[in-house]
Amino acid sequence: MRGDHGVPRAQAIDPGEALSDPVLEQRARSLTLELRCMVCQNQSIDDSDAELARDLRRLVRERISAGDTDSEIRSMIVARYGEFALFRPPVSEKTYLLWAAPFFLLLFGFLVIWRMMRRMSASKG
């Protein structure tokens, strides 16, 4: 499996963790890539060697085997660890600022540049 830049990605998954059904295993891998390791915080539970990440990978696979949907599994993780456990938290009342902040920062940057350019042109003229 390759990362975002074509570089092979390290995998923390133990071969004994994998589900025997390749379709279910792919589903488990997709889910574990979406969930943040609460110990490492910059890694998914799929990539992390932390004990908590291993426990969560096992839990995800257990819930998939039990017939839970991806949404139910995500909801269970969020109920335990909060929306921070998701690499892509949904837009909600709690996350509006998180999603809007980049746009406000970009707008602020454009306003600062525009104002600086106006001052420079006014001082030259």
Order of alpha helices (4+ residues) and beta strands (2+ residues): alpha-alpha-alpha-alpha
